[in-house]
Amino acid sequence: MTLMKKLIIISLFLLSQINCAFAQNLSDDERMEWWREARFGMFIHWGLYAEPAGIYKGDTVRGNAEWIMDKLDIPIAEYEQFAAKFNPVKFNADEWVSIAKNAGMKYMVITSKHHDGFCLWDSEVTDYDIMDASPFKRDILKELSIACKKEGIKLCFYHSITDWHHPDAQAPLFPNYNAGQRDQSVSNPNFPKYYENYFKPQVKELLTQYGEVGVMWFDGEWIPDYTTEMGKEMYQLILDTQPNIIVNNRVDKGRNGMKGMNKEGNYVGDFGTPEKEVPETGLSTDWESCLTMNNTWGFKATDHNWKSTEVLLHNLIDIVSKGGNLLLNVGPTAEGLIPSPSVERLKEMGDWVKVNGESIYGAGLSPFKKPDWGRFTSKQGVLYAHIFDWPEDGKLLLEGNIKVKKANLLSGSGKKLKMDTVEEGTIIYLPKKAPDAIATVVKLALLENVK
């Protein structure tokens, strides 16, 4: 047998093993299990918009930098010129994945294609991609898929339904390529052609070229010509291709604005997507808040309004306490670097998660009301008290219906804490000084299981 035949047989065997893995259908709860366990993921908004970094011909875009093409009305031909400049020579997939892993993140969602239409992989149906239109000539998604697999991070894809570049997505509306966003009464008769001949084939590429994908994360479903029938068909196409994947609710038309949860009706999608918002209370369905570290998703040179590590950690804890996931965004530069303020905050978050991850991973909605001093998360009969405001007298009062068997600090040596039962509830006696000024966690073993 020749070497070539041996390689072909090995390749076919490996492909059959991948297909078998995809074919092991899971129940809906089983599909969601890893995601509910993970609780913390990295969002990456990266594309041609990193090149102008929010500024074009002296004008600074108001709001999100990745919308610069639309917000500053840059003609398609002019915007295409950014592709010839986009050469992120400092991009290092291993470094990005390492930053996410060290932050305690378990999955990564990257913009395979944003609304501007530029693709970060070598797409077979367009030349408007990283391999053909830019000098970089490297498949970003392939390199990330290899790095993620090596480190045990789930790779996921954000993919825009809206496309300001493709002629059938915006024709005959040119030059107003985003008319459907600005005026929902505007109709594009060519959109079904774009959907069939471009959008669907690209989704198939993403699902067949990079191994097992954790999540398909859609956006841009607001285009009036994208219908709920298309959404349901797309959802089924995805599950037929990778039966164990998860798909967000923006694949369909049910999302209720930035609040992210579906309106009443028959819509598909596995989880809701609040954007730059955190629900006031817990929800009975799966959801994930996507949040920025500063004000924008894509890199914007003038946006230095960075949230503190304290705020970001409190966001994570608050979200988990309400049964959700946090998808925290980074916007890399045109060179391919995650901005240093993001890296610094992610490292500090990771330091906290290394000590207190037990209270985050696999934890969820607290059955008790939100305390004034912090938040509760719960898991398997254990309640985790995250203390944001340390009591000056060192006494933590738990309300009367919380029956505690044992209390320990998660930080340090896991010191056992003394308790007293009083008329108002249970007092936990804390150290005089908080072991962690941002959020100290007390593990509370309950007399009755938390459900």
Buried (B, 14 or more C-beta within 10 A) or exposed (E): EEEEEEEEEEEEEEEEEEEEEBEEEEEEEEBBEBBBEBBBBBBBBBBBBBBBBBBBEEBBBEEBBBBBBBBBBBEBEEBBEBBEEBBBEEBBBBBBBBBBBBBBBBBBBBBBBBBBBBBBBBBEBBEBBBBEBBEBEBBBBBBBBBBBBEEEBBBBBBBBBBBBBBBBBBBEBEEBBBBBBEEEEBEBEBBBBBBEEBBBEBBBBBBBBBBBBBBBBBBBBBBBBBBBEBBBBBBEBBBEBBBBBBBBBBBBBBBEEEBBBBEEEEBBBBBBBBBBBBBEEBBEEBBBBBBBBBBBBBBBBEBEEBBEBBBBBBBBBBBBBBBBBBBBBBBBBBEBBBBEBBBEBBEBBBBBBEBBBBBBBBBBBBEBEBBEBBBBBBBEBBBBBBBBEBBEEBEBBBEEEBBBEEBBBBBEEEBEBEBEEEEEBBBBEBBEEBBBEBBBBBBBEBEEEBE
